[in-house]
Amino acid sequence: ETFNFPDQVTSISRETFSYCSGPTSFVTTSSSSLYSIGYKAFKNVIDLQNITLPGKFSSLGKGAFMGCDSVKNVTVYVTRPPAGYEDCFASTTYAKATLNIPTGTKATYQNASPWKEFLNIAESTNTGILSVTTAKKLGTCYDLRGIRIVQQQPGVIYIHNGRKVLKR
């Protein structure tokens, strides 16, 4: 599953998707209006593997991707490193994921928090959307009131195995 955010979204508030299960990618286009992600907005989204931050992005909240231990790629389209805290990402993300940044910006990112924590930094001329989709079926789900749902609808949050899940 993929979180595809429309270009009109400008910020993601604190704890918006915390503990949500299922999504493997958080995707924006390089021209998206998203400029900030709040405090623990994606905390413990355990299946998250790919994160894409657009060209206007400027601020990453404390613990924004904390506990997201499956992250493999973080792509940032900004030439100036966005502001953030050292604990924006899980320690496994810093150790194992690749930070993909614009060509000619590596030295700047290596001297800025939290970006300097990444062990794998790659410069590239990314211009597209990084996206991964899974064919994972949800099975038995419940709405937020605890009522069993027979047929899931796209864009709705359900409870599955005790976790919040966004059906795409």
C-alpha positions as CSV (number, residue, x, y, z in Angstrom):
1,E,0.0,0.0,0.0
2,T,1.1,3.6,-0.7
3,F,0.3,6.9,0.9
4,N,0.0,9.2,-2.2
5,F,-0.5,12.7,-1.0
6,P,-2.1,15.3,-3.3
7,D,0.1,18.3,-4.3
8,Q,-2.3,20.6,-2.3
9,V,-1.4,19.0,1.1
10,T,0.9,21.5,2.9
11,S,1.5,19.8,6.3
12,I,0.9,16.6,8.2
13,S,0.0,17.2,11.8
14,R,1.4,15.5,14.9
15,E,0.6,11.8,15.3
16,T,-1.7,11.7,12.2
17,F,-0.6,8.2,11.0
18,S,1.0,6.9,14.2
19,Y,0.7,3.1,14.5
20,C,-1.1,2.8,11.1
21,S,-0.3,-0.5,9.4
22,G,-0.2,-1.6,5.8
23,P,1.5,1.4,4.0
24,T,4.9,0.7,2.6
25,S,5.5,4.1,0.9
26,F,4.9,7.7,1.8
27,V,4.9,9.5,-1.6
28,T,4.7,13.1,-2.8
29,T,5.7,14.5,-6.2
30,S,8.8,16.7,-6.4
31,S,6.5,19.7,-6.9
32,S,4.2,19.0,-4.0
33,S,3.3,21.9,-1.6
34,L,4.1,19.8,1.5
35,Y,6.5,21.7,3.7
36,S,6.3,20.1,7.1
37,I,5.6,16.8,8.9
38,G,4.7,17.1,12.6
39,Y,5.7,15.4,15.8
40,K,5.6,11.6,15.6
41,A,3.3,11.9,12.5
42,F,4.3,8.4,11.2
43,K,5.5,6.9,14.4
44,N,5.6,3.0,14.3
45,V,4.3,2.7,10.8
46,I,6.2,-0.6,10.8
47,D,5.7,-1.6,7.1
48,L,7.0,1.8,5.8
49,Q,9.9,1.3,3.3
50,N,10.0,4.4,1.1
51,I,9.7,8.1,2.0
52,T,9.7,10.9,-0.5
53,L,9.9,14.6,0.5
54,P,9.2,17.3,-2.1
55,G,11.2,20.3,-3.3
56,K,9.4,22.8,-1.0
57,F,9.8,20.7,2.2
58,S,11.4,22.6,5.1
59,S,10.7,21.0,8.5
60,L,10.6,17.5,10.0
61,G,9.1,17.1,13.5
62,K,10.7,15.3,16.4
63,G,10.2,11.6,16.1
64,A,8.3,12.0,12.8
65,F,9.4,8.5,11.5
66,M,10.4,7.0,14.9
67,G,9.9,3.2,15.1
68,C,9.7,2.8,11.3
69,D,12.3,0.1,11.2
70,S,11.6,-1.1,7.7
71,V,12.6,2.1,5.8
72,K,15.0,1.4,2.9
73,N,14.9,4.7,1.0
74,V,14.4,8.3,1.9
75,T,14.3,10.6,-1.1
76,V,14.6,14.4,-0.6
77,Y,14.1,16.8,-3.5
78,V,15.3,19.8,-1.5
79,T,18.8,21.3,-2.2
80,R,18.9,22.8,1.3
81,P,18.5,20.2,4.0
82,P,15.2,20.5,5.8
83,A,15.3,21.3,9.6
84,G,14.9,18.4,11.9
85,Y,15.9,16.5,15.0
86,E,18.4,13.6,15.3
87,D,15.5,11.3,16.4
88,C,13.3,12.0,13.3
89,F,14.0,8.5,12.0
90,A,14.6,5.1,13.7
91,S,18.2,4.2,14.3
92,T,17.8,1.3,11.8
93,T,16.9,3.8,9.2
94,Y,20.1,5.8,9.7
95,A,22.1,2.6,9.6
96,K,20.5,0.7,6.7
97,A,18.4,3.1,4.5
98,T,19.8,5.1,1.6
99,L,19.2,8.9,1.7
100,N,18.8,10.0,-1.9
101,I,19.5,13.8,-2.4
102,P,20.0,16.2,-5.3
103,T,23.3,16.1,-7.1
104,G,25.9,18.5,-5.5
105,T,24.3,18.6,-2.0
106,K,26.1,15.8,-0.2
107,A,28.5,17.9,1.8
108,T,25.6,20.1,3.0
109,Y,23.5,17.2,4.1
110,Q,26.5,15.5,5.8
111,N,26.7,18.6,8.1
112,A,23.0,19.0,8.9
113,S,20.8,17.3,11.5
114,P,19.2,14.7,11.1
115,W,20.6,14.0,7.7
116,K,24.2,13.6,8.8
117,E,23.2,10.5,10.8
118,F,22.6,8.5,7.5
119,L,25.4,6.1,6.8
120,N,24.4,5.7,3.1
121,I,23.9,9.0,1.2
122,A,23.5,9.0,-2.6
123,E,23.3,12.0,-4.9
124,S,21.1,11.7,-7.9
125,T,19.0,13.7,-10.4
126,N,15.7,12.2,-9.3
127,T,12.7,13.8,-11.1
128,G,10.0,11.2,-10.7
129,I,7.9,9.7,-8.0
130,L,9.2,6.9,-5.9
131,S,6.3,4.4,-5.4
132,V,5.8,0.9,-4.2
133,T,2.5,-0.9,-4.1
134,T,1.6,-4.2,-2.4
135,A,-1.1,-6.6,-3.2
136,K,-1.7,-7.3,0.5
137,K,-5.3,-8.0,1.4
138,L,-6.6,-6.7,4.7
139,G,-9.0,-9.6,5.7
140,T,-11.4,-8.9,8.5
141,C,-11.6,-5.2,9.4
142,Y,-13.7,-3.0,11.7
143,D,-14.6,0.6,11.5
144,L,-13.4,3.1,14.1
145,R,-16.6,2.3,16.2
146,G,-15.7,-1.4,16.3
147,I,-18.3,-2.5,13.8
148,R,-17.2,-5.3,11.4
149,I,-16.9,-4.1,7.8
150,V,-17.8,-6.6,5.0
151,Q,-16.5,-4.5,2.1
152,Q,-13.6,-2.0,2.5
153,Q,-13.7,1.3,0.6
154,P,-10.5,3.1,-0.6
155,G,-9.4,6.1,1.4
156,V,-11.0,4.9,4.7
157,I,-9.2,4.1,7.9
158,Y,-10.1,0.7,9.4
159,I,-9.0,-1.4,12.4
160,H,-7.2,-4.6,11.4
161,N,-5.4,-6.8,14.0
162,G,-5.6,-4.0,16.5
163,R,-4.0,-1.4,14.3
164,K,-5.2,1.5,12.2
165,V,-5.0,0.7,8.5
166,L,-5.6,3.1,5.5
167,K,-7.3,1.3,2.7
168,R,-6.0,2.5,-0.7
